[in-house]
Amino acid sequence: MTNTLSIIIAAALVNNVLLIQFLGVSSLFYGTRRLGSAVEFALFNFLVLFFCSLANSILYRYLLVPLHLEFLRLLTFVAVSALFATWLLRQLERRLPLSARQQGLLIFLSGGNSAVLGTTLLSISASQSIVDSTAYSFGAALGYSLLIVGFAALRSRIQSADIPKPFQGSAIALVTAGLVAISLLGFAGLT
């Protein structure tokens, strides 16, 4: 149990997909400014990242490796991720049609996001069991989603802040991302 918790904390904080591994960083800066929409987007990405990474790990271990088809892993991962994201998008459109239209391209691009593929590749190369792979996928999805929501809240706060002219816009976002990345590395002693 402590090993699983250690893997989740390491994946969410120390080896964060967005700021430490630099996978899917565009989602962090392109994300919505409204906190409610950011939470929906983060939840969608959590589901896609977690379930696709887990499904891809299972397919890799129990189908591709026994059949010696490891060379098809990237193609398989992209197909599974795109199919799951499309299915989830259809479910979202039925239940929340206005939200799905507002999120638009952001949600559609989640299926082919480099964070989804990168998390799967990191998961299959680092973990020895499906339990470890599940823990890593959960931690990576959790860290990704928390940062999306955190940066949306930060962007709304920055709009009302008195920021010097040279740091306004993208500059303050990059400086903030750098500071958050440094602070995440401070959690390295926990794992």
Biotite code that builds the C-alpha atoms (Angstrom):
import biotite.structure as struc

atoms = struc.array([
    struc.Atom([0.000, 0.000, 0.000], chain_id="A", res_id=1, res_name="MET", atom_name="CA", element="C"),
    struc.Atom([2.788, 2.444, 0.807], chain_id="A", res_id=2, res_name="THR", atom_name="CA", element="C"),
    struc.Atom([4.514, 1.611, -2.471], chain_id="A", res_id=3, res_name="ASN", atom_name="CA", element="C"),
    struc.Atom([1.308, 2.358, -4.390], chain_id="A", res_id=4, res_name="THR", atom_name="CA", element="C"),
    struc.Atom([0.818, 5.634, -2.541], chain_id="A", res_id=5, res_name="LEU", atom_name="CA", element="C"),
    struc.Atom([4.450, 6.525, -3.197], chain_id="A", res_id=6, res_name="SER", atom_name="CA", element="C"),
    struc.Atom([3.964, 5.900, -6.929], chain_id="A", res_id=7, res_name="ILE", atom_name="CA", element="C"),
    struc.Atom([0.831, 8.079, -6.989], chain_id="A", res_id=8, res_name="ILE", atom_name="CA", element="C"),
    struc.Atom([2.574, 10.958, -5.182], chain_id="A", res_id=9, res_name="ILE", atom_name="CA", element="C"),
    struc.Atom([5.643, 10.670, -7.383], chain_id="A", res_id=10, res_name="ALA", atom_name="CA", element="C"),
    struc.Atom([3.581, 10.687, -10.574], chain_id="A", res_id=11, res_name="ALA", atom_name="CA", element="C"),
    struc.Atom([1.350, 13.558, -9.463], chain_id="A", res_id=12, res_name="ALA", atom_name="CA", element="C"),
    struc.Atom([3.979, 15.848, -7.975], chain_id="A", res_id=13, res_name="LEU", atom_name="CA", element="C"),
    struc.Atom([7.619, 14.908, -8.452], chain_id="A", res_id=14, res_name="VAL", atom_name="CA", element="C"),
    struc.Atom([7.361, 13.590, -12.025], chain_id="A", res_id=15, res_name="ASN", atom_name="CA", element="C"),
    struc.Atom([4.405, 15.740, -13.038], chain_id="A", res_id=16, res_name="ASN", atom_name="CA", element="C"),
    struc.Atom([3.399, 15.171, -16.651], chain_id="A", res_id=17, res_name="VAL", atom_name="CA", element="C"),
    struc.Atom([2.943, 18.849, -17.455], chain_id="A", res_id=18, res_name="LEU", atom_name="CA", element="C"),
    struc.Atom([5.732, 20.726, -15.753], chain_id="A", res_id=19, res_name="LEU", atom_name="CA", element="C"),
    struc.Atom([8.433, 18.117, -15.157], chain_id="A", res_id=20, res_name="ILE", atom_name="CA", element="C"),
    struc.Atom([7.993, 15.768, -18.137], chain_id="A", res_id=21, res_name="GLN", atom_name="CA", element="C"),
    struc.Atom([6.780, 18.595, -20.446], chain_id="A", res_id=22, res_name="PHE", atom_name="CA", element="C"),
    struc.Atom([4.018, 16.507, -22.004], chain_id="A", res_id=23, res_name="LEU", atom_name="CA", element="C"),
    struc.Atom([0.828, 18.313, -22.996], chain_id="A", res_id=24, res_name="GLY", atom_name="CA", element="C"),
    struc.Atom([2.090, 21.708, -21.850], chain_id="A", res_id=25, res_name="VAL", atom_name="CA", element="C"),
    struc.Atom([-0.069, 23.477, -24.421], chain_id="A", res_id=26, res_name="SER", atom_name="CA", element="C"),
    struc.Atom([-3.141, 22.497, -22.387], chain_id="A", res_id=27, res_name="SER", atom_name="CA", element="C"),
    struc.Atom([-1.748, 24.387, -19.441], chain_id="A", res_id=28, res_name="LEU", atom_name="CA", element="C"),
    struc.Atom([-1.363, 27.669, -21.303], chain_id="A", res_id=29, res_name="PHE", atom_name="CA", element="C"),
    struc.Atom([-4.280, 27.325, -23.694], chain_id="A", res_id=30, res_name="TYR", atom_name="CA", element="C"),
    struc.Atom([-6.770, 26.300, -21.010], chain_id="A", res_id=31, res_name="GLY", atom_name="CA", element="C"),
    struc.Atom([-9.858, 28.270, -20.325], chain_id="A", res_id=32, res_name="THR", atom_name="CA", element="C"),
    struc.Atom([-9.910, 31.311, -18.053], chain_id="A", res_id=33, res_name="ARG", atom_name="CA", element="C"),
    struc.Atom([-13.224, 30.400, -16.415], chain_id="A", res_id=34, res_name="ARG", atom_name="CA", element="C"),
    struc.Atom([-12.735, 28.147, -13.427], chain_id="A", res_id=35, res_name="LEU", atom_name="CA", element="C"),
    struc.Atom([-15.926, 26.138, -14.036], chain_id="A", res_id=36, res_name="GLY", atom_name="CA", element="C"),
    struc.Atom([-14.903, 25.301, -17.594], chain_id="A", res_id=37, res_name="SER", atom_name="CA", element="C"),
    struc.Atom([-11.386, 24.488, -16.435], chain_id="A", res_id=38, res_name="ALA", atom_name="CA", element="C"),
    struc.Atom([-12.751, 22.001, -13.894], chain_id="A", res_id=39, res_name="VAL", atom_name="CA", element="C"),
    struc.Atom([-14.815, 20.285, -16.617], chain_id="A", res_id=40, res_name="GLU", atom_name="CA", element="C"),
    struc.Atom([-11.799, 20.210, -18.924], chain_id="A", res_id=41, res_name="PHE", atom_name="CA", element="C"),
    struc.Atom([-9.603, 18.823, -16.136], chain_id="A", res_id=42, res_name="ALA", atom_name="CA", element="C"),
    struc.Atom([-12.160, 16.122, -15.328], chain_id="A", res_id=43, res_name="LEU", atom_name="CA", element="C"),
    struc.Atom([-12.388, 15.144, -18.993], chain_id="A", res_id=44, res_name="PHE", atom_name="CA", element="C"),
    struc.Atom([-8.607, 14.988, -19.240], chain_id="A", res_id=45, res_name="ASN", atom_name="CA", element="C"),
    struc.Atom([-8.367, 13.019, -15.991], chain_id="A", res_id=46, res_name="PHE", atom_name="CA", element="C"),
    struc.Atom([-10.707, 10.373, -17.389], chain_id="A", res_id=47, res_name="LEU", atom_name="CA", element="C"),
    struc.Atom([-8.980, 10.218, -20.756], chain_id="A", res_id=48, res_name="VAL", atom_name="CA", element="C"),
    struc.Atom([-5.481, 10.158, -19.295], chain_id="A", res_id=49, res_name="LEU", atom_name="CA", element="C"),
    struc.Atom([-6.232, 7.575, -16.610], chain_id="A", res_id=50, res_name="PHE", atom_name="CA", element="C"),
    struc.Atom([-8.358, 5.129, -18.575], chain_id="A", res_id=51, res_name="PHE", atom_name="CA", element="C"),
    struc.Atom([-6.370, 5.334, -21.809], chain_id="A", res_id=52, res_name="CYS", atom_name="CA", element="C"),
    struc.Atom([-3.064, 4.857, -20.034], chain_id="A", res_id=53, res_name="SER", atom_name="CA", element="C"),
    struc.Atom([-4.447, 1.908, -18.108], chain_id="A", res_id=54, res_name="LEU", atom_name="CA", element="C"),
    struc.Atom([-6.066, 0.314, -21.172], chain_id="A", res_id=55, res_name="ALA", atom_name="CA", element="C"),
    struc.Atom([-2.935, 0.843, -23.245], chain_id="A", res_id=56, res_name="ASN", atom_name="CA", element="C"),
    struc.Atom([-0.755, -0.714, -20.536], chain_id="A", res_id=57, res_name="SER", atom_name="CA", element="C"),
    struc.Atom([-2.995, -3.764, -20.360], chain_id="A", res_id=58, res_name="ILE", atom_name="CA", element="C"),
    struc.Atom([-3.067, -4.115, -24.140], chain_id="A", res_id=59, res_name="LEU", atom_name="CA", element="C"),
    struc.Atom([0.695, -3.794, -24.299], chain_id="A", res_id=60, res_name="TYR", atom_name="CA", element="C"),
    struc.Atom([1.427, -6.348, -21.572], chain_id="A", res_id=61, res_name="ARG", atom_name="CA", element="C"),
    struc.Atom([-1.193, -8.947, -22.422], chain_id="A", res_id=62, res_name="TYR", atom_name="CA", element="C"),
    struc.Atom([-1.591, -8.635, -26.190], chain_id="A", res_id=63, res_name="LEU", atom_name="CA", element="C"),
    struc.Atom([1.313, -6.932, -27.923], chain_id="A", res_id=64, res_name="LEU", atom_name="CA", element="C"),
    struc.Atom([4.180, -8.426, -25.880], chain_id="A", res_id=65, res_name="VAL", atom_name="CA", element="C"),
    struc.Atom([2.958, -12.082, -26.021], chain_id="A", res_id=66, res_name="PRO", atom_name="CA", element="C"),
    struc.Atom([2.384, -11.777, -29.773], chain_id="A", res_id=67, res_name="LEU", atom_name="CA", element="C"),
    struc.Atom([5.769, -10.023, -30.253], chain_id="A", res_id=68, res_name="HIS", atom_name="CA", element="C"),
    struc.Atom([4.059, -6.991, -31.769], chain_id="A", res_id=69, res_name="LEU", atom_name="CA", element="C"),
    struc.Atom([5.723, -4.364, -29.588], chain_id="A", res_id=70, res_name="GLU", atom_name="CA", element="C"),
    struc.Atom([6.546, -2.307, -32.684], chain_id="A", res_id=71, res_name="PHE", atom_name="CA", element="C"),
    struc.Atom([2.805, -1.532, -33.021], chain_id="A", res_id=72, res_name="LEU", atom_name="CA", element="C"),
    struc.Atom([2.568, 0.030, -29.579], chain_id="A", res_id=73, res_name="ARG", atom_name="CA", element="C"),
    struc.Atom([2.464, 3.675, -30.627], chain_id="A", res_id=74, res_name="LEU", atom_name="CA", element="C"),
    struc.Atom([-0.147, 3.027, -33.312], chain_id="A", res_id=75, res_name="LEU", atom_name="CA", element="C"),
    struc.Atom([-2.227, 1.021, -30.830], chain_id="A", res_id=76, res_name="THR", atom_name="CA", element="C"),
    struc.Atom([-1.912, 3.688, -28.136], chain_id="A", res_id=77, res_name="PHE", atom_name="CA", element="C"),
    struc.Atom([-3.029, 6.467, -30.488], chain_id="A", res_id=78, res_name="VAL", atom_name="CA", element="C"),
    struc.Atom([-5.989, 4.412, -31.731], chain_id="A", res_id=79, res_name="ALA", atom_name="CA", element="C"),
    struc.Atom([-7.180, 3.495, -28.233], chain_id="A", res_id=80, res_name="VAL", atom_name="CA", element="C"),
    struc.Atom([-6.758, 7.059, -26.980], chain_id="A", res_id=81, res_name="SER", atom_name="CA", element="C"),
    struc.Atom([-8.599, 8.581, -29.921], chain_id="A", res_id=82, res_name="ALA", atom_name="CA", element="C"),
    struc.Atom([-11.446, 6.066, -29.694], chain_id="A", res_id=83, res_name="LEU", atom_name="CA", element="C"),
    struc.Atom([-11.894, 6.567, -25.957], chain_id="A", res_id=84, res_name="PHE", atom_name="CA", element="C"),
    struc.Atom([-11.725, 10.372, -26.205], chain_id="A", res_id=85, res_name="ALA", atom_name="CA", element="C"),
    struc.Atom([-14.280, 10.334, -29.030], chain_id="A", res_id=86, res_name="THR", atom_name="CA", element="C"),
    struc.Atom([-16.598, 8.065, -27.052], chain_id="A", res_id=87, res_name="TRP", atom_name="CA", element="C"),
    struc.Atom([-16.272, 10.235, -23.952], chain_id="A", res_id=88, res_name="LEU", atom_name="CA", element="C"),
    struc.Atom([-16.882, 13.367, -26.013], chain_id="A", res_id=89, res_name="LEU", atom_name="CA", element="C"),
    struc.Atom([-20.128, 11.837, -27.335], chain_id="A", res_id=90, res_name="ARG", atom_name="CA", element="C"),
    struc.Atom([-21.206, 11.109, -23.757], chain_id="A", res_id=91, res_name="GLN", atom_name="CA", element="C"),
    struc.Atom([-20.385, 14.661, -22.766], chain_id="A", res_id=92, res_name="LEU", atom_name="CA", element="C"),
    struc.Atom([-22.339, 16.103, -25.713], chain_id="A", res_id=93, res_name="GLU", atom_name="CA", element="C"),
    struc.Atom([-25.428, 14.156, -24.640], chain_id="A", res_id=94, res_name="ARG", atom_name="CA", element="C"),
    struc.Atom([-25.278, 15.202, -21.018], chain_id="A", res_id=95, res_name="ARG", atom_name="CA", element="C"),
    struc.Atom([-23.742, 18.686, -21.255], chain_id="A", res_id=96, res_name="LEU", atom_name="CA", element="C"),
    struc.Atom([-24.274, 20.002, -24.817], chain_id="A", res_id=97, res_name="PRO", atom_name="CA", element="C"),
    struc.Atom([-23.469, 23.634, -24.007], chain_id="A", res_id=98, res_name="LEU", atom_name="CA", element="C"),
    struc.Atom([-20.283, 22.718, -22.186], chain_id="A", res_id=99, res_name="SER", atom_name="CA", element="C"),
    struc.Atom([-19.135, 20.445, -25.017], chain_id="A", res_id=100, res_name="ALA", atom_name="CA", element="C"),
    struc.Atom([-19.600, 23.272, -27.532], chain_id="A", res_id=101, res_name="ARG", atom_name="CA", element="C"),
    struc.Atom([-17.782, 25.748, -25.316], chain_id="A", res_id=102, res_name="GLN", atom_name="CA", element="C"),
    struc.Atom([-14.834, 23.432, -24.779], chain_id="A", res_id=103, res_name="GLN", atom_name="CA", element="C"),
    struc.Atom([-14.804, 22.535, -28.478], chain_id="A", res_id=104, res_name="GLY", atom_name="CA", element="C"),
    struc.Atom([-11.349, 21.847, -29.804], chain_id="A", res_id=105, res_name="LEU", atom_name="CA", element="C"),
    struc.Atom([-9.737, 21.513, -26.380], chain_id="A", res_id=106, res_name="LEU", atom_name="CA", element="C"),
    struc.Atom([-11.699, 18.373, -25.579], chain_id="A", res_id=107, res_name="ILE", atom_name="CA", element="C"),
    struc.Atom([-11.306, 16.892, -29.044], chain_id="A", res_id=108, res_name="PHE", atom_name="CA", element="C"),
    struc.Atom([-7.518, 17.263, -28.925], chain_id="A", res_id=109, res_name="LEU", atom_name="CA", element="C"),
    struc.Atom([-7.302, 15.431, -25.595], chain_id="A", res_id=110, res_name="SER", atom_name="CA", element="C"),
    struc.Atom([-7.382, 12.030, -27.296], chain_id="A", res_id=111, res_name="GLY", atom_name="CA", element="C"),
    struc.Atom([-4.158, 12.599, -29.214], chain_id="A", res_id=112, res_name="GLY", atom_name="CA", element="C"),
    struc.Atom([-2.555, 14.665, -26.493], chain_id="A", res_id=113, res_name="ASN", atom_name="CA", element="C"),
    struc.Atom([1.103, 13.924, -25.917], chain_id="A", res_id=114, res_name="SER", atom_name="CA", element="C"),
    struc.Atom([0.367, 13.646, -22.197], chain_id="A", res_id=115, res_name="ALA", atom_name="CA", element="C"),
    struc.Atom([-1.833, 10.601, -22.847], chain_id="A", res_id=116, res_name="VAL", atom_name="CA", element="C"),
    struc.Atom([0.743, 8.866, -25.012], chain_id="A", res_id=117, res_name="LEU", atom_name="CA", element="C"),
    struc.Atom([3.678, 9.925, -22.865], chain_id="A", res_id=118, res_name="GLY", atom_name="CA", element="C"),
    struc.Atom([2.037, 8.706, -19.669], chain_id="A", res_id=119, res_name="THR", atom_name="CA", element="C"),
    struc.Atom([1.420, 5.326, -21.244], chain_id="A", res_id=120, res_name="THR", atom_name="CA", element="C"),
    struc.Atom([4.992, 5.028, -22.481], chain_id="A", res_id=121, res_name="LEU", atom_name="CA", element="C"),
    struc.Atom([6.397, 6.088, -19.116], chain_id="A", res_id=122, res_name="LEU", atom_name="CA", element="C"),
    struc.Atom([4.044, 3.708, -17.337], chain_id="A", res_id=123, res_name="SER", atom_name="CA", element="C"),
    struc.Atom([5.002, 0.622, -19.329], chain_id="A", res_id=124, res_name="ILE", atom_name="CA", element="C"),
    struc.Atom([8.709, 1.363, -19.116], chain_id="A", res_id=125, res_name="SER", atom_name="CA", element="C"),
    struc.Atom([8.805, 2.173, -15.384], chain_id="A", res_id=126, res_name="ALA", atom_name="CA", element="C"),
    struc.Atom([6.387, -0.222, -13.733], chain_id="A", res_id=127, res_name="SER", atom_name="CA", element="C"),
    struc.Atom([6.638, -3.965, -13.307], chain_id="A", res_id=128, res_name="GLN", atom_name="CA", element="C"),
    struc.Atom([2.996, -4.791, -12.574], chain_id="A", res_id=129, res_name="SER", atom_name="CA", element="C"),
    struc.Atom([-0.498, -3.682, -13.529], chain_id="A", res_id=130, res_name="ILE", atom_name="CA", element="C"),
    struc.Atom([-1.033, -2.345, -9.987], chain_id="A", res_id=131, res_name="VAL", atom_name="CA", element="C"),
    struc.Atom([2.025, -0.102, -10.345], chain_id="A", res_id=132, res_name="ASP", atom_name="CA", element="C"),
    struc.Atom([0.888, 0.938, -13.800], chain_id="A", res_id=133, res_name="SER", atom_name="CA", element="C"),
    struc.Atom([-2.576, 1.783, -12.471], chain_id="A", res_id=134, res_name="THR", atom_name="CA", element="C"),
    struc.Atom([-1.083, 3.810, -9.626], chain_id="A", res_id=135, res_name="ALA", atom_name="CA", element="C"),
    struc.Atom([1.217, 5.688, -12.013], chain_id="A", res_id=136, res_name="TYR", atom_name="CA", element="C"),
    struc.Atom([-1.649, 6.412, -14.420], chain_id="A", res_id=137, res_name="SER", atom_name="CA", element="C"),
    struc.Atom([-3.858, 7.660, -11.588], chain_id="A", res_id=138, res_name="PHE", atom_name="CA", element="C"),
    struc.Atom([-1.113, 9.875, -10.180], chain_id="A", res_id=139, res_name="GLY", atom_name="CA", element="C"),
    struc.Atom([-0.232, 11.323, -13.573], chain_id="A", res_id=140, res_name="ALA", atom_name="CA", element="C"),
    struc.Atom([-3.887, 12.064, -14.355], chain_id="A", res_id=141, res_name="ALA", atom_name="CA", element="C"),
    struc.Atom([-4.389, 13.611, -10.914], chain_id="A", res_id=142, res_name="LEU", atom_name="CA", element="C"),
    struc.Atom([-1.324, 15.853, -11.225], chain_id="A", res_id=143, res_name="GLY", atom_name="CA", element="C"),
    struc.Atom([-2.317, 16.905, -14.742], chain_id="A", res_id=144, res_name="TYR", atom_name="CA", element="C"),
    struc.Atom([-5.850, 17.812, -13.692], chain_id="A", res_id=145, res_name="SER", atom_name="CA", element="C"),
    struc.Atom([-4.794, 19.668, -10.558], chain_id="A", res_id=146, res_name="LEU", atom_name="CA", element="C"),
    struc.Atom([-2.428, 21.862, -12.545], chain_id="A", res_id=147, res_name="LEU", atom_name="CA", element="C"),
    struc.Atom([-5.060, 22.649, -15.184], chain_id="A", res_id=148, res_name="ILE", atom_name="CA", element="C"),
    struc.Atom([-7.470, 23.833, -12.486], chain_id="A", res_id=149, res_name="VAL", atom_name="CA", element="C"),
    struc.Atom([-4.727, 25.586, -10.523], chain_id="A", res_id=150, res_name="GLY", atom_name="CA", element="C"),
    struc.Atom([-3.514, 27.561, -13.514], chain_id="A", res_id=151, res_name="PHE", atom_name="CA", element="C"),
    struc.Atom([-7.068, 28.544, -14.473], chain_id="A", res_id=152, res_name="ALA", atom_name="CA", element="C"),
    struc.Atom([-7.543, 29.941, -10.963], chain_id="A", res_id=153, res_name="ALA", atom_name="CA", element="C"),
    struc.Atom([-4.183, 31.667, -11.198], chain_id="A", res_id=154, res_name="LEU", atom_name="CA", element="C"),
    struc.Atom([-5.048, 33.234, -14.577], chain_id="A", res_id=155, res_name="ARG", atom_name="CA", element="C"),
    struc.Atom([-8.245, 34.690, -13.168], chain_id="A", res_id=156, res_name="SER", atom_name="CA", element="C"),
    struc.Atom([-6.292, 36.107, -10.247], chain_id="A", res_id=157, res_name="ARG", atom_name="CA", element="C"),
    struc.Atom([-3.527, 37.513, -12.452], chain_id="A", res_id=158, res_name="ILE", atom_name="CA", element="C"),
    struc.Atom([-6.080, 39.519, -14.450], chain_id="A", res_id=159, res_name="GLN", atom_name="CA", element="C"),
    struc.Atom([-6.797, 41.710, -11.438], chain_id="A", res_id=160, res_name="SER", atom_name="CA", element="C"),
    struc.Atom([-3.183, 41.912, -10.223], chain_id="A", res_id=161, res_name="ALA", atom_name="CA", element="C"),
    struc.Atom([-0.880, 44.867, -10.734], chain_id="A", res_id=162, res_name="ASP", atom_name="CA", element="C"),
    struc.Atom([1.815, 43.295, -12.922], chain_id="A", res_id=163, res_name="ILE", atom_name="CA", element="C"),
    struc.Atom([4.690, 45.313, -14.417], chain_id="A", res_id=164, res_name="PRO", atom_name="CA", element="C"),
    struc.Atom([4.308, 45.918, -18.152], chain_id="A", res_id=165, res_name="LYS", atom_name="CA", element="C"),
    struc.Atom([7.193, 43.638, -19.292], chain_id="A", res_id=166, res_name="PRO", atom_name="CA", element="C"),
    struc.Atom([5.702, 40.670, -17.405], chain_id="A", res_id=167, res_name="PHE", atom_name="CA", element="C"),
    struc.Atom([2.095, 40.959, -18.572], chain_id="A", res_id=168, res_name="GLN", atom_name="CA", element="C"),
    struc.Atom([0.573, 38.223, -20.725], chain_id="A", res_id=169, res_name="GLY", atom_name="CA", element="C"),
    struc.Atom([2.550, 35.105, -21.546], chain_id="A", res_id=170, res_name="SER", atom_name="CA", element="C"),
    struc.Atom([5.636, 36.200, -19.638], chain_id="A", res_id=171, res_name="ALA", atom_name="CA", element="C"),
    struc.Atom([3.977, 35.996, -16.223], chain_id="A", res_id=172, res_name="ILE", atom_name="CA", element="C"),
    struc.Atom([2.435, 32.635, -17.138], chain_id="A", res_id=173, res_name="ALA", atom_name="CA", element="C"),
    struc.Atom([5.852, 31.217, -18.033], chain_id="A", res_id=174, res_name="LEU", atom_name="CA", element="C"),
    struc.Atom([7.494, 32.626, -14.907], chain_id="A", res_id=175, res_name="VAL", atom_name="CA", element="C"),
    struc.Atom([4.696, 31.173, -12.786], chain_id="A", res_id=176, res_name="THR", atom_name="CA", element="C"),
    struc.Atom([4.974, 27.780, -14.487], chain_id="A", res_id=177, res_name="ALA", atom_name="CA", element="C"),
    struc.Atom([8.705, 27.765, -13.801], chain_id="A", res_id=178, res_name="GLY", atom_name="CA", element="C"),
    struc.Atom([8.198, 28.569, -10.131], chain_id="A", res_id=179, res_name="LEU", atom_name="CA", element="C"),
    struc.Atom([5.537, 25.881, -9.772], chain_id="A", res_id=180, res_name="VAL", atom_name="CA", element="C"),
    struc.Atom([7.834, 23.348, -11.478], chain_id="A", res_id=181, res_name="ALA", atom_name="CA", element="C"),
    struc.Atom([10.636, 24.180, -9.037], chain_id="A", res_id=182, res_name="ILE", atom_name="CA", element="C"),
    struc.Atom([8.264, 23.844, -6.100], chain_id="A", res_id=183, res_name="SER", atom_name="CA", element="C"),
    struc.Atom([7.049, 20.450, -7.351], chain_id="A", res_id=184, res_name="LEU", atom_name="CA", element="C"),
    struc.Atom([10.629, 19.204, -7.291], chain_id="A", res_id=185, res_name="LEU", atom_name="CA", element="C"),
    struc.Atom([10.648, 19.993, -3.581], chain_id="A", res_id=186, res_name="GLY", atom_name="CA", element="C"),
    struc.Atom([8.353, 16.996, -3.059], chain_id="A", res_id=187, res_name="PHE", atom_name="CA", element="C"),
    struc.Atom([11.121, 14.635, -4.191], chain_id="A", res_id=188, res_name="ALA", atom_name="CA", element="C"),
    struc.Atom([11.910, 13.699, -0.589], chain_id="A", res_id=189, res_name="GLY", atom_name="CA", element="C"),
    struc.Atom([8.408, 12.310, -0.034], chain_id="A", res_id=190, res_name="LEU", atom_name="CA", element="C"),
    struc.Atom([8.763, 9.394, -2.429], chain_id="A", res_id=191, res_name="THR", atom_name="CA", element="C"),
])
